[in-house]
Amino acid sequence: MPEISRFFGIIIAIFYDDHNPPHFHARYASQKVAIDIRNLKILDGQISPRALGLVMEWAALHKDELLIDWNLAKNSQKPDKIEPLK
């Protein structure tokens, strides 16, 4: 599971050869969530509202980069790092 970003204790990752739809995973402490890149809907899991808000803000800023990373990972290539939320 390649880590593509980390900010405020939140780890963002995309799995190699993961299932559709294009999505990323966010972990915060022991909480996990999978989020659709295209529409930023939660696919699975849950994290605290504060952490989720930060993840959604970050994802909205980096949608294009996330889709590029998704395609790289789908093709078993290492995804690029994406700038963290500041």
VODRENLUM-752481 format. One record per atom (N, C-alpha, C): atom name; x, y, z; residue number from 1; residue in three letters. Coordinates in Angstrom, 3 decimals. Layout:
N
node name: CA, X: X, Y: Y, Z: Z, resi: NUM, resn: ALA
...
***
This chain:
86
node name: N, X: 0.850, Y: -1.176, Z: 0.000, resi: 1, resn: MET
node name: CA, X: 0.000, Y: 0.000, Z: 0.000, resi: 1, resn: MET
node name: C, X: 0.893, Y: 1.234, Z: 0.000, resi: 1, resn: MET
node name: N, X: 1.098, Y: 1.840, Z: -1.147, resi: 2, resn: PRO
node name: CA, X: 1.935, Y: 3.028, Z: -1.205, resi: 2, resn: PRO
node name: C, X: 1.285, Y: 4.248, Z: -0.550, resi: 2, resn: PRO
node name: N, X: 2.025, Y: 4.836, Z: 0.364, resi: 3, resn: GLU
node name: CA, X: 1.587, Y: 6.079, Z: 1.000, resi: 3, resn: GLU
node name: C, X: 1.868, Y: 7.211, Z: 0.031, resi: 3, resn: GLU
node name: N, X: 0.840, Y: 8.019, Z: -0.252, resi: 4, resn: ILE
node name: CA, X: 1.037, Y: 9.118, Z: -1.190, resi: 4, resn: ILE
node name: C, X: 1.039, Y: 10.477, Z: -0.505, resi: 4, resn: ILE
node name: N, X: 0.521, Y: 10.547, Z: 0.722, resi: 5, resn: SER
node name: CA, X: 0.545, Y: 11.811, Z: 1.461, resi: 5, resn: SER
node name: C, X: 0.317, Y: 11.533, Z: 2.942, resi: 5, resn: SER
node name: N, X: 0.749, Y: 12.494, Z: 3.754, resi: 6, resn: ARG
node name: CA, X: 0.562, Y: 12.393, Z: 5.198, resi: 6, resn: ARG
node name: C, X: 0.461, Y: 13.805, Z: 5.755, resi: 6, resn: ARG
node name: N, X: -0.585, Y: 14.054, Z: 6.547, resi: 7, resn: PHE
node name: CA, X: -0.758, Y: 15.377, Z: 7.162, resi: 7, resn: PHE
node name: C, X: -1.642, Y: 15.249, Z: 8.399, resi: 7, resn: PHE
node name: N, X: -1.309, Y: 16.003, Z: 9.419, resi: 8, resn: PHE
node name: CA, X: -2.087, Y: 16.063, Z: 10.666, resi: 8, resn: PHE
node name: C, X: -2.436, Y: 14.679, Z: 11.222, resi: 8, resn: PHE
node name: N, X: -1.510, Y: 13.740, Z: 11.087, resi: 9, resn: GLY
node name: CA, X: -1.734, Y: 12.392, Z: 11.599, resi: 9, resn: GLY
node name: C, X: -2.564, Y: 11.496, Z: 10.695, resi: 9, resn: GLY
node name: N, X: -2.907, Y: 11.983, Z: 9.519, resi: 10, resn: ILE
node name: CA, X: -3.709, Y: 11.230, Z: 8.543, resi: 10, resn: ILE
node name: C, X: -2.778, Y: 10.687, Z: 7.471, resi: 10, resn: ILE
node name: N, X: -2.938, Y: 9.411, Z: 7.144, resi: 11, resn: ILE
node name: CA, X: -2.133, Y: 8.779, Z: 6.103, resi: 11, resn: ILE
node name: C, X: -3.039, Y: 8.470, Z: 4.915, resi: 11, resn: ILE
node name: N, X: -2.615, Y: 8.907, Z: 3.735, resi: 12, resn: ILE
node name: CA, X: -3.363, Y: 8.670, Z: 2.504, resi: 12, resn: ILE
node name: C, X: -2.594, Y: 7.656, Z: 1.665, resi: 12, resn: ILE
node name: N, X: -3.301, Y: 6.647, Z: 1.153, resi: 13, resn: ALA
node name: CA, X: -2.647, Y: 5.597, Z: 0.367, resi: 13, resn: ALA
node name: C, X: -3.556, Y: 5.138, Z: -0.765, resi: 13, resn: ALA
node name: N, X: -2.914, Y: 4.576, Z: -1.780, resi: 14, resn: ILE
node name: CA, X: -3.619, Y: 3.920, Z: -2.881, resi: 14, resn: ILE
node name: C, X: -3.014, Y: 2.529, Z: -3.016, resi: 14, resn: ILE
node name: N, X: -3.856, Y: 1.521, Z: -3.097, resi: 15, resn: PHE
node name: CA, X: -3.379, Y: 0.138, Z: -3.233, resi: 15, resn: PHE
node name: C, X: -3.072, Y: -0.186, Z: -4.691, resi: 15, resn: PHE
node name: N, X: -2.062, Y: -1.046, Z: -4.896, resi: 16, resn: TYR
node name: CA, X: -1.783, Y: -1.565, Z: -6.231, resi: 16, resn: TYR
node name: C, X: -2.919, Y: -2.493, Z: -6.643, resi: 16, resn: TYR
node name: N, X: -3.296, Y: -2.413, Z: -7.908, resi: 17, resn: ASP
node name: CA, X: -4.281, Y: -3.323, Z: -8.502, resi: 17, resn: ASP
node name: C, X: -5.556, Y: -3.434, Z: -7.670, resi: 17, resn: ASP
node name: N, X: -6.043, Y: -2.309, Z: -7.166, resi: 18, resn: ASP
node name: CA, X: -7.267, Y: -2.278, Z: -6.366, resi: 18, resn: ASP
node name: C, X: -8.489, Y: -2.297, Z: -7.295, resi: 18, resn: ASP
node name: N, X: -9.646, Y: -2.581, Z: -6.731, resi: 19, resn: HIS
node name: CA, X: -10.895, Y: -2.670, Z: -7.492, resi: 19, resn: HIS
node name: C, X: -11.424, Y: -1.273, Z: -7.832, resi: 19, resn: HIS
node name: N, X: -12.279, Y: -1.219, Z: -8.857, resi: 20, resn: ASN
node name: CA, X: -12.962, Y: 0.035, Z: -9.194, resi: 20, resn: ASN
node name: C, X: -14.093, Y: 0.268, Z: -8.212, resi: 20, resn: ASN
node name: N, X: -14.586, Y: 1.461, Z: -8.041, resi: 21, resn: PRO
node name: CA, X: -14.221, Y: 2.698, Z: -8.718, resi: 21, resn: PRO
node name: C, X: -12.891, Y: 3.249, Z: -8.200, resi: 21, resn: PRO
node name: N, X: -12.297, Y: 4.189, Z: -8.939, resi: 22, resn: PRO
node name: CA, X: -11.056, Y: 4.806, Z: -8.483, resi: 22, resn: PRO
node name: C, X: -11.245, Y: 5.421, Z: -7.092, resi: 22, resn: PRO
node name: N, X: -10.391, Y: 5.023, Z: -6.164, resi: 23, resn: HIS
node name: CA, X: -10.542, Y: 5.514, Z: -4.792, resi: 23, resn: HIS
node name: C, X: -9.195, Y: 5.512, Z: -4.079, resi: 23, resn: HIS
node name: N, X: -9.186, Y: 6.156, Z: -2.936, resi: 24, resn: PHE
node name: CA, X: -7.997, Y: 6.152, Z: -2.085, resi: 24, resn: PHE
node name: C, X: -8.420, Y: 5.794, Z: -0.674, resi: 24, resn: PHE
node name: N, X: -7.449, Y: 5.473, Z: 0.138, resi: 25, resn: HIS
node name: CA, X: -7.690, Y: 5.083, Z: 1.525, resi: 25, resn: HIS
node name: C, X: -7.075, Y: 6.127, Z: 2.449, resi: 25, resn: HIS
node name: N, X: -7.779, Y: 6.448, Z: 3.512, resi: 26, resn: ALA
node name: CA, X: -7.257, Y: 7.362, Z: 4.533, resi: 26, resn: ALA
node name: C, X: -7.316, Y: 6.648, Z: 5.874, resi: 26, resn: ALA
node name: N, X: -6.232, Y: 6.780, Z: 6.640, resi: 27, resn: ARG
node name: CA, X: -6.186, Y: 6.210, Z: 7.990, resi: 27, resn: ARG
node name: C, X: -5.904, Y: 7.337, Z: 8.978, resi: 27, resn: ARG
node name: N, X: -6.604, Y: 7.281, Z: 10.079, resi: 28, resn: TYR
node name: CA, X: -6.380, Y: 8.231, Z: 11.162, resi: 28, resn: TYR
node name: C, X: -6.489, Y: 7.433, Z: 12.451, resi: 28, resn: TYR
node name: N, X: -5.368, Y: 7.266, Z: 13.145, resi: 29, resn: ALA
node name: CA, X: -5.299, Y: 6.394, Z: 14.323, resi: 29, resn: ALA
node name: C, X: -5.753, Y: 4.998, Z: 13.883, resi: 29, resn: ALA
node name: N, X: -6.746, Y: 4.427, Z: 14.542, resi: 30, resn: SER
node name: CA, X: -7.210, Y: 3.086, Z: 14.169, resi: 30, resn: SER
node name: C, X: -8.404, Y: 3.140, Z: 13.211, resi: 30, resn: SER
node name: N, X: -8.765, Y: 4.324, Z: 12.759, resi: 31, resn: GLN
node name: CA, X: -9.924, Y: 4.495, Z: 11.883, resi: 31, resn: GLN
node name: C, X: -9.480, Y: 4.482, Z: 10.416, resi: 31, resn: GLN
node name: N, X: -10.341, Y: 3.919, Z: 9.559, resi: 32, resn: LYS
node name: CA, X: -10.024, Y: 3.818, Z: 8.129, resi: 32, resn: LYS
node name: C, X: -11.249, Y: 4.172, Z: 7.300, resi: 32, resn: LYS
node name: N, X: -10.987, Y: 4.746, Z: 6.134, resi: 33, resn: VAL
node name: CA, X: -12.064, Y: 5.075, Z: 5.216, resi: 33, resn: VAL
node name: C, X: -11.536, Y: 4.961, Z: 3.785, resi: 33, resn: VAL
node name: N, X: -12.402, Y: 4.528, Z: 2.877, resi: 34, resn: ALA
node name: CA, X: -12.101, Y: 4.512, Z: 1.444, resi: 34, resn: ALA
node name: C, X: -13.008, Y: 5.538, Z: 0.784, resi: 34, resn: ALA
node name: N, X: -12.426, Y: 6.382, Z: -0.087, resi: 35, resn: ILE
node name: CA, X: -13.174, Y: 7.493, Z: -0.672, resi: 35, resn: ILE
node name: C, X: -13.024, Y: 7.474, Z: -2.189, resi: 35, resn: ILE
node name: N, X: -14.155, Y: 7.555, Z: -2.883, resi: 36, resn: ASP
node name: CA, X: -14.194, Y: 7.625, Z: -4.343, resi: 36, resn: ASP
node name: C, X: -13.532, Y: 8.933, Z: -4.782, resi: 36, resn: ASP
node name: N, X: -12.592, Y: 8.845, Z: -5.691, resi: 37, resn: ILE
node name: CA, X: -11.866, Y: 10.039, Z: -6.133, resi: 37, resn: ILE
node name: C, X: -12.761, Y: 10.959, Z: -6.951, resi: 37, resn: ILE
node name: N, X: -13.610, Y: 10.413, Z: -7.773, resi: 38, resn: ARG
node name: CA, X: -14.395, Y: 11.228, Z: -8.705, resi: 38, resn: ARG
node name: C, X: -15.438, Y: 12.092, Z: -8.020, resi: 38, resn: ARG
node name: N, X: -16.131, Y: 11.547, Z: -7.031, resi: 39, resn: ASN
node name: CA, X: -17.219, Y: 12.311, Z: -6.405, resi: 39, resn: ASN
node name: C, X: -17.021, Y: 12.533, Z: -4.908, resi: 39, resn: ASN
node name: N, X: -15.901, Y: 12.063, Z: -4.370, resi: 40, resn: LEU
node name: CA, X: -15.546, Y: 12.218, Z: -2.954, resi: 40, resn: LEU
node name: C, X: -16.612, Y: 11.656, Z: -2.005, resi: 40, resn: LEU
node name: N, X: -17.216, Y: 10.559, Z: -2.417, resi: 41, resn: LYS
node name: CA, X: -18.177, Y: 9.852, Z: -1.564, resi: 41, resn: LYS
node name: C, X: -17.447, Y: 8.755, Z: -0.798, resi: 41, resn: LYS
node name: N, X: -17.873, Y: 8.525, Z: 0.437, resi: 42, resn: ILE
node name: CA, X: -17.295, Y: 7.451, Z: 1.242, resi: 42, resn: ILE
node name: C, X: -17.804, Y: 6.116, Z: 0.706, resi: 42, resn: ILE
node name: N, X: -16.864, Y: 5.217, Z: 0.404, resi: 43, resn: LEU
node name: CA, X: -17.218, Y: 3.887, Z: -0.080, resi: 43, resn: LEU
node name: C, X: -17.303, Y: 2.881, Z: 1.052, resi: 43, resn: LEU
node name: N, X: -16.437, Y: 3.061, Z: 2.054, resi: 44, resn: ASP
node name: CA, X: -16.362, Y: 2.088, Z: 3.135, resi: 44, resn: ASP
node name: C, X: -15.651, Y: 2.722, Z: 4.325, resi: 44, resn: ASP
node name: N, X: -16.057, Y: 2.336, Z: 5.518, resi: 45, resn: GLY
node name: CA, X: -15.393, Y: 2.774, Z: 6.737, resi: 45, resn: GLY
node name: C, X: -15.863, Y: 4.134, Z: 7.217, resi: 45, resn: GLY
node name: N, X: -15.166, Y: 4.604, Z: 8.259, resi: 46, resn: GLN
node name: CA, X: -15.460, Y: 5.936, Z: 8.781, resi: 46, resn: GLN
node name: C, X: -14.303, Y: 6.417, Z: 9.634, resi: 46, resn: GLN
node name: N, X: -14.139, Y: 7.725, Z: 9.652, resi: 47, resn: ILE
node name: CA, X: -13.157, Y: 8.360, Z: 10.530, resi: 47, resn: ILE
node name: C, X: -13.837, Y: 9.550, Z: 11.182, resi: 47, resn: ILE
node name: N, X: -13.192, Y: 10.128, Z: 12.159, resi: 48, resn: SER
node name: CA, X: -13.794, Y: 11.230, Z: 12.902, resi: 48, resn: SER
node name: C, X: -14.168, Y: 12.376, Z: 11.950, resi: 48, resn: SER
node name: N, X: -15.205, Y: 13.121, Z: 12.284, resi: 49, resn: PRO
node name: CA, X: -15.639, Y: 14.222, Z: 11.418, resi: 49, resn: PRO
node name: C, X: -14.530, Y: 15.239, Z: 11.133, resi: 49, resn: PRO
node name: N, X: -13.721, Y: 15.551, Z: 12.123, resi: 50, resn: ARG
node name: CA, X: -12.631, Y: 16.518, Z: 11.924, resi: 50, resn: ARG
node name: C, X: -11.634, Y: 15.985, Z: 10.903, resi: 50, resn: ARG
node name: N, X: -11.201, Y: 14.737, Z: 11.066, resi: 51, resn: ALA
node name: CA, X: -10.245, Y: 14.130, Z: 10.134, resi: 51, resn: ALA
node name: C, X: -10.860, Y: 13.999, Z: 8.747, resi: 51, resn: ALA
node name: N, X: -12.112, Y: 13.610, Z: 8.670, resi: 52, resn: LEU
node name: CA, X: -12.789, Y: 13.474, Z: 7.385, resi: 52, resn: LEU
node name: C, X: -12.834, Y: 14.817, Z: 6.655, resi: 52, resn: LEU
node name: N, X: -13.121, Y: 15.886, Z: 7.384, resi: 53, resn: GLY
node name: CA, X: -13.143, Y: 17.216, Z: 6.779, resi: 53, resn: GLY
node name: C, X: -11.799, Y: 17.583, Z: 6.171, resi: 53, resn: GLY
node name: N, X: -10.722, Y: 17.263, Z: 6.874, resi: 54, resn: LEU
node name: CA, X: -9.379, Y: 17.543, Z: 6.362, resi: 54, resn: LEU
node name: C, X: -9.080, Y: 16.702, Z: 5.121, resi: 54, resn: LEU
node name: N, X: -9.464, Y: 15.437, Z: 5.160, resi: 55, resn: VAL
node name: CA, X: -9.246, Y: 14.548, Z: 4.011, resi: 55, resn: VAL
node name: C, X: -10.017, Y: 15.061, Z: 2.801, resi: 55, resn: VAL
node name: N, X: -11.259, Y: 15.445, Z: 2.992, resi: 56, resn: MET
node name: CA, X: -12.083, Y: 15.925, Z: 1.880, resi: 56, resn: MET
node name: C, X: -11.535, Y: 17.231, Z: 1.303, resi: 56, resn: MET
node name: N, X: -11.075, Y: 18.112, Z: 2.168, resi: 57, resn: GLU
node name: CA, X: -10.475, Y: 19.372, Z: 1.702, resi: 57, resn: GLU
node name: C, X: -9.248, Y: 19.072, Z: 0.846, resi: 57, resn: GLU
node name: N, X: -8.380, Y: 18.185, Z: 1.345, resi: 58, resn: TRP
node name: CA, X: -7.174, Y: 17.809, Z: 0.625, resi: 58, resn: TRP
node name: C, X: -7.530, Y: 17.150, Z: -0.716, resi: 58, resn: TRP
node name: N, X: -8.462, Y: 16.218, Z: -0.703, resi: 59, resn: ALA
node name: CA, X: -8.833, Y: 15.477, Z: -1.918, resi: 59, resn: ALA
node name: C, X: -9.414, Y: 16.400, Z: -2.989, resi: 59, resn: ALA
node name: N, X: -10.212, Y: 17.370, Z: -2.573, resi: 60, resn: ALA
node name: CA, X: -10.790, Y: 18.309, Z: -3.528, resi: 60, resn: ALA
node name: C, X: -9.699, Y: 19.113, Z: -4.236, resi: 60, resn: ALA
node name: N, X: -8.634, Y: 19.409, Z: -3.521, resi: 61, resn: LEU
node name: CA, X: -7.518, Y: 20.171, Z: -4.100, resi: 61, resn: LEU
node name: C, X: -6.661, Y: 19.320, Z: -5.040, resi: 61, resn: LEU
node name: N, X: -6.696, Y: 18.002, Z: -4.874, resi: 62, resn: HIS
node name: CA, X: -5.762, Y: 17.126, Z: -5.583, resi: 62, resn: HIS
node name: C, X: -6.446, Y: 16.029, Z: -6.396, resi: 62, resn: HIS
node name: N, X: -7.677, Y: 16.260, Z: -6.841, resi: 63, resn: LYS
node name: CA, X: -8.415, Y: 15.231, Z: -7.593, resi: 63, resn: LYS
node name: C, X: -7.660, Y: 14.737, Z: -8.821, resi: 63, resn: LYS
node name: N, X: -7.127, Y: 15.658, Z: -9.612, resi: 64, resn: ASP
node name: CA, X: -6.428, Y: 15.256, Z: -10.831, resi: 64, resn: ASP
node name: C, X: -5.207, Y: 14.396, Z: -10.510, resi: 64, resn: ASP
node name: N, X: -4.442, Y: 14.794, Z: -9.508, resi: 65, resn: GLU
node name: CA, X: -3.261, Y: 14.037, Z: -9.096, resi: 65, resn: GLU
node name: C, X: -3.659, Y: 12.653, Z: -8.560, resi: 65, resn: GLU
node name: N, X: -4.767, Y: 12.601, Z: -7.836, resi: 66, resn: LEU
node name: CA, X: -5.243, Y: 11.323, Z: -7.310, resi: 66, resn: LEU
node name: C, X: -5.617, Y: 10.364, Z: -8.442, resi: 66, resn: LEU
node name: N, X: -6.266, Y: 10.881, Z: -9.473, resi: 67, resn: LEU
node name: CA, X: -6.634, Y: 10.028, Z: -10.610, resi: 67, resn: LEU
node name: C, X: -5.390, Y: 9.531, Z: -11.348, resi: 67, resn: LEU
node name: N, X: -4.384, Y: 10.375, Z: -11.470, resi: 68, resn: ILE
node name: CA, X: -3.126, Y: 9.950, Z: -12.091, resi: 68, resn: ILE
node name: C, X: -2.499, Y: 8.841, Z: -11.253, resi: 68, resn: ILE
node name: N, X: -2.448, Y: 9.044, Z: -9.937, resi: 69, resn: ASP
node name: CA, X: -1.877, Y: 8.026, Z: -9.053, resi: 69, resn: ASP
node name: C, X: -2.675, Y: 6.725, Z: -9.105, resi: 69, resn: ASP
node name: N, X: -4.001, Y: 6.828, Z: -9.185, resi: 70, resn: TRP
node name: CA, X: -4.836, Y: 5.631, Z: -9.289, resi: 70, resn: TRP
node name: C, X: -4.434, Y: 4.821, Z: -10.528, resi: 70, resn: TRP
node name: N, X: -4.287, Y: 5.510, Z: -11.662, resi: 71, resn: ASN
node name: CA, X: -3.929, Y: 4.822, Z: -12.901, resi: 71, resn: ASN
node name: C, X: -2.527, Y: 4.221, Z: -12.829, resi: 71, resn: ASN
node name: N, X: -1.604, Y: 4.916, Z: -12.199, resi: 72, resn: LEU
node name: CA, X: -0.263, Y: 4.358, Z: -12.014, resi: 72, resn: LEU
node name: C, X: -0.338, Y: 3.065, Z: -11.201, resi: 72, resn: LEU
node name: N, X: -1.034, Y: 3.122, Z: -10.074, resi: 73, resn: ALA
node name: CA, X: -1.136, Y: 1.948, Z: -9.201, resi: 73, resn: ALA
node name: C, X: -1.854, Y: 0.792, Z: -9.900, resi: 73, resn: ALA
node name: N, X: -2.888, Y: 1.093, Z: -10.683, resi: 74, resn: LYS
node name: CA, X: -3.607, Y: 0.048, Z: -11.421, resi: 74, resn: LYS
node name: C, X: -2.682, Y: -0.673, Z: -12.390, resi: 74, resn: LYS
node name: N, X: -1.653, Y: 0.032, Z: -12.855, resi: 75, resn: ASN
node name: CA, X: -0.690, Y: -0.545, Z: -13.788, resi: 75, resn: ASN
node name: C, X: 0.589, Y: -1.001, Z: -13.076, resi: 75, resn: ASN
node name: N, X: 0.469, Y: -1.229, Z: -11.776, resi: 76, resn: SER
node name: CA, X: 1.568, Y: -1.717, Z: -10.939, resi: 76, resn: SER
node name: C, X: 2.787, Y: -0.804, Z: -10.943, resi: 76, resn: SER
node name: N, X: 2.544, Y: 0.498, Z: -11.149, resi: 77, resn: GLN
node name: CA, X: 3.608, Y: 1.488, Z: -11.072, resi: 77, resn: GLN
node name: C, X: 3.468, Y: 2.272, Z: -9.771, resi: 77, resn: GLN
node name: N, X: 4.581, Y: 2.724, Z: -9.262, resi: 78, resn: LYS
node name: CA, X: 4.562, Y: 3.449, Z: -8.004, resi: 78, resn: LYS
node name: C, X: 3.881, Y: 4.810, Z: -8.186, resi: 78, resn: LYS
node name: N, X: 2.839, Y: 5.096, Z: -7.382, resi: 79, resn: PRO
node name: CA, X: 2.188, Y: 6.407, Z: -7.476, resi: 79, resn: PRO
node name: C, X: 3.104, Y: 7.502, Z: -6.937, resi: 79, resn: PRO
node name: N, X: 2.891, Y: 8.708, Z: -7.430, resi: 80, resn: ASP
node name: CA, X: 3.673, Y: 9.857, Z: -6.999, resi: 80, resn: ASP
node name: C, X: 3.170, Y: 10.363, Z: -5.644, resi: 80, resn: ASP
node name: N, X: 4.051, Y: 11.002, Z: -4.915, resi: 81, resn: LYS
node name: CA, X: 3.663, Y: 11.668, Z: -3.657, resi: 81, resn: LYS
node name: C, X: 2.841, Y: 12.906, Z: -4.022, resi: 81, resn: LYS
node name: N, X: 1.884, Y: 13.225, Z: -3.172, resi: 82, resn: ILE
node name: CA, X: 1.048, Y: 14.409, Z: -3.368, resi: 82, resn: ILE
node name: C, X: 1.249, Y: 15.317, Z: -2.162, resi: 82, resn: ILE
node name: N, X: 1.354, Y: 16.598, Z: -2.420, resi: 83, resn: GLU
node name: CA, X: 1.605, Y: 17.575, Z: -1.372, resi: 83, resn: GLU
node name: C, X: 0.564, Y: 17.460, Z: -0.248, resi: 83, resn: GLU
node name: N, X: 1.023, Y: 17.475, Z: 0.988, resi: 84, resn: PRO
node name: CA, X: 0.076, Y: 17.385, Z: 2.117, resi: 84, resn: PRO
node name: C, X: -0.713, Y: 18.683, Z: 2.305, resi: 84, resn: PRO
node name: N, X: -1.778, Y: 18.584, Z: 3.037, resi: 85, resn: LEU
node name: CA, X: -2.563, Y: 19.747, Z: 3.420, resi: 85, resn: LEU
node name: C, X: -1.761, Y: 20.542, Z: 4.433, resi: 85, resn: LEU
node name: N, X: -1.738, Y: 21.835, Z: 4.301, resi: 86, resn: LYS
node name: CA, X: -0.965, Y: 22.689, Z: 5.221, resi: 86, resn: LYS
node name: C, X: -1.881, Y: 23.615, Z: 5.979, resi: 86, resn: LYS
***
